[in-house]
Amino acid sequence: MNYISANTCALLTMSKARRGQVGRISIPRKADVAELSTGHLTQSDVELLEKGAVPGQIGKYEYGFVVRTSVHKQAHDLLAWGMSQAYVDLLHLLHRHKFHYLFLDQDAERVNGIPVFDWQATALKESQLS
């Protein structure tokens, strides 16, 4: 598993974000890099990314993950690894709009028009089932 150093992340996040207009969705853009909240991932997606075994994953850092959007072409593999359909759909959307990389950061903004997952509610529902 490759880790992104704090210096690398600082260099990538120091420049002021431009906004990429994607239909009605406004996604923060830094060149060909989208930066979105980890809230756009399911809890199981995050758990798999934490393990570092997801196709297309470049690395993880203190606050999130970096993935290549071109891996959307391997949707079947991603689903077989246990990633959610929402994750695959997100990669398709970003790649279609010329984003090559996705930074998933816990402090990045949540974008209207992209599904957001409430992990606490999921955990609460699961605990009520037990």
MOFENNOR-V914300 format. One record per residue. N is the residue number from 1. PHI is phi in degrees with one decimal (* if undefined). PSI is psi in radians with two decimals (NA if undefined). OMEGA is omega in radians with two decimals (999 if undefined). Layout:
n = [N | N]
phi = [PHI | PHI]
psi = [PSI | PSI]
omega = [OMEGA | OMEGA]
//
This chain:
n = [1 | 2 | 3 | 4 | 5 | 6 | 7 | 8 | 9 | 10 | 11 | 12 | 13 | 14 | 15 | 16 | 17 | 18 | 19 | 20 | 21 | 22 | 23 | 24 | 25 | 26 | 27 | 28 | 29 | 30 | 31 | 32 | 33 | 34 | 35 | 36 | 37 | 38 | 39 | 40 | 41 | 42 | 43 | 44 | 45 | 46 | 47 | 48 | 49 | 50 | 51 | 52 | 53 | 54 | 55 | 56 | 57 | 58 | 59 | 60 | 61 | 62 | 63 | 64 | 65 | 66 | 67 | 68 | 69 | 70 | 71 | 72 | 73 | 74 | 75 | 76 | 77 | 78 | 79 | 80 | 81 | 82 | 83 | 84 | 85 | 86 | 87 | 88 | 89 | 90 | 91 | 92 | 93 | 94 | 95 | 96 | 97 | 98 | 99 | 100 | 101 | 102 | 103 | 104 | 105 | 106 | 107 | 108 | 109 | 110 | 111 | 112 | 113 | 114 | 115 | 116 | 117 | 118 | 119 | 120 | 121 | 122 | 123 | 124 | 125 | 126 | 127 | 128 | 129 | 130]
phi = [* | -89.1 | -111.0 | -89.8 | -71.1 | -59.2 | -64.5 | -61.5 | -62.7 | -62.3 | -63.9 | -73.7 | -103.0 | -70.9 | -70.1 | -69.3 | -68.2 | -91.9 | -106.0 | -95.2 | -86.1 | -121.9 | 59.0 | -91.1 | -99.8 | -106.7 | -105.4 | -56.9 | -127.1 | -126.7 | 58.9 | -102.6 | -113.7 | -95.7 | -123.9 | -129.2 | -69.2 | -65.4 | -64.4 | -84.7 | -110.3 | -75.6 | -62.0 | -68.6 | -59.3 | -63.6 | -61.1 | -68.7 | -64.5 | -59.9 | -72.5 | 76.9 | -111.3 | -96.1 | -55.5 | 87.1 | -76.9 | -86.7 | 179.3 | -133.6 | -139.3 | -51.9 | -113.7 | 169.2 | -140.9 | -127.0 | -134.8 | -87.6 | -77.9 | -64.5 | -68.3 | -56.6 | -66.4 | -103.1 | -53.1 | -59.7 | -64.4 | -61.2 | -65.3 | -65.2 | -73.9 | 106.3 | -70.5 | -76.6 | -63.1 | -61.9 | -64.8 | -61.2 | -62.0 | -62.7 | -63.3 | -58.1 | -58.0 | -66.8 | -65.5 | -60.2 | -103.6 | 70.6 | -88.9 | -98.3 | -133.5 | -128.6 | -95.5 | -104.3 | -125.8 | -63.7 | -100.9 | -72.6 | -76.2 | -89.0 | -102.9 | -59.8 | 98.3 | -114.6 | -54.8 | -119.3 | -112.4 | -97.6 | -65.1 | -64.5 | -65.9 | -63.3 | -64.2 | -64.8 | -62.6 | -65.5 | -69.7 | -72.9 | -76.0 | -80.3]
psi = [2.24 | 2.41 | 2.48 | 2.20 | 2.74 | -0.65 | -0.74 | -0.80 | -0.70 | -0.74 | -0.69 | -0.46 | -0.07 | -0.63 | 2.60 | 2.28 | 2.34 | 2.81 | 2.22 | 2.16 | 2.06 | 1.61 | -2.20 | 0.00 | 2.27 | 1.90 | 2.26 | 2.30 | 2.34 | 1.69 | -2.07 | 0.43 | 2.20 | 2.50 | 1.98 | 2.79 | 2.53 | -0.21 | -0.24 | 0.07 | 2.63 | 2.84 | -0.67 | -0.58 | -0.80 | -0.74 | -0.71 | -0.71 | -0.63 | -0.64 | -0.36 | 0.41 | 0.36 | 2.26 | 2.39 | -0.12 | 2.18 | -0.68 | -3.13 | 2.74 | -3.11 | -0.60 | 0.08 | -2.54 | 2.79 | 2.26 | 2.72 | 2.37 | -0.35 | -0.27 | -0.16 | -0.43 | -0.32 | 0.68 | -0.73 | -0.76 | -0.74 | -0.78 | -0.66 | -0.56 | -0.23 | 0.05 | 2.64 | 2.77 | -0.57 | -0.68 | -0.82 | -0.77 | -0.68 | -0.78 | -0.72 | -0.86 | -0.85 | -0.75 | -0.70 | -0.51 | 0.48 | 0.38 | 2.24 | -0.42 | 2.65 | 2.09 | 2.10 | 1.96 | 2.38 | -0.40 | -0.04 | 2.84 | 2.67 | 2.35 | 2.21 | 2.41 | -0.18 | 2.30 | 2.47 | 2.42 | 2.32 | 1.67 | -0.61 | -0.73 | -0.66 | -0.79 | -0.68 | -0.78 | -0.73 | -0.68 | -0.51 | -0.46 | -0.42 | NA]
omega = [3.09 | 3.08 | 3.10 | -3.11 | 3.12 | 3.13 | 3.12 | 3.14 | -3.13 | 3.13 | -3.11 | -3.08 | -3.10 | -3.10 | -3.12 | -3.09 | 2.94 | 3.13 | 3.09 | -3.14 | 3.14 | -3.07 | 3.10 | -3.10 | 3.10 | -3.07 | 3.09 | -3.06 | 2.96 | -3.05 | -3.13 | -3.10 | 3.03 | 3.10 | -3.09 | 3.11 | 3.01 | 3.07 | 3.08 | 3.11 | 3.01 | 3.12 | 3.13 | 3.05 | -3.12 | 3.14 | 3.11 | 3.10 | 3.09 | 3.13 | 3.09 | -3.06 | -3.05 | 3.09 | 3.12 | -3.14 | 3.13 | -3.13 | 3.03 | 3.11 | -3.00 | -3.02 | -3.13 | -2.98 | 3.05 | 3.13 | 3.02 | 3.13 | -3.12 | 3.13 | 3.10 | 3.13 | 3.13 | -3.07 | -3.13 | 3.13 | 3.13 | 3.12 | 3.11 | 3.09 | 3.12 | 3.10 | -3.07 | 3.05 | 3.11 | 3.10 | 3.13 | 3.12 | 3.11 | 3.11 | 3.08 | -3.12 | -3.09 | -3.13 | 3.12 | -3.12 | 2.96 | 2.98 | -3.13 | -3.12 | 3.11 | 2.99 | 3.07 | -3.01 | -3.11 | -3.12 | 3.13 | -3.09 | 3.01 | -3.03 | 3.07 | 3.13 | 3.06 | -3.10 | 3.08 | -3.09 | 3.14 | -3.07 | -3.12 | 3.12 | 3.10 | -3.13 | 3.14 | 3.13 | 3.14 | -3.14 | 3.11 | 3.12 | -3.09 | 999]
//
